Amino acid sequence: MYPAPRRLLVVDDDQAFRESLVLEFQDRGYHCTGAADHRSALAAAAMQRPQYAVIDLRLGGERGLEVLRDLVERVPSLCAVVLTGYGSVATAVEAVKLGARHYLTKPCDPDDIEAAFLRKEGDPTVDVADSPLSLARHEREYIEYVLAQTGGNISEAARRLGLHRQSLQRKLRKYPPRK
């Protein structure tokens, strides 16, 4: 009797990246499904009942944290890893609170993702950056923190930050500062 294949759902709006991850994990023996957005991720999860998920933090105009929350609600045993090119402490903490096993910044390779699936807890040997964050980076992390506290409600986050809603949306569309 053959062991049951490990089922993986890859949720990323970048088609080339999503397809390359699907192919890589298929080569590793996973049964993979790709999804580009929130709706298709939930539909795929309902059909496939994945054991593992890789979820991009930003899915076009959607938030990957909402996808994570809904997937974990529907599949409580899901082992999810959140990927982002725009890492911040606030979103990493929120992802873990919502049920992510780990949070990785892009670029990362399938070995990193698979190792994250196997982790039971955090890695205390991870180095902390020696250089302080820039003021712009602090601002971005605080915005992400307030946005997480409001459940992604832009209007409420803008009110708490003392900004106009459109100003906050412009800030969120910009790439976060590197340091």
Helices and strands as residue ranges (DSSP letters): E 6-11, H 15-27, E 30-35, H 38-48, E 52-56, E 58-59, E 62-63, H 64-74, E 79-84, H 89-97, E 100-105, H 110-118, H 135-149, H 154-161, H 165-173
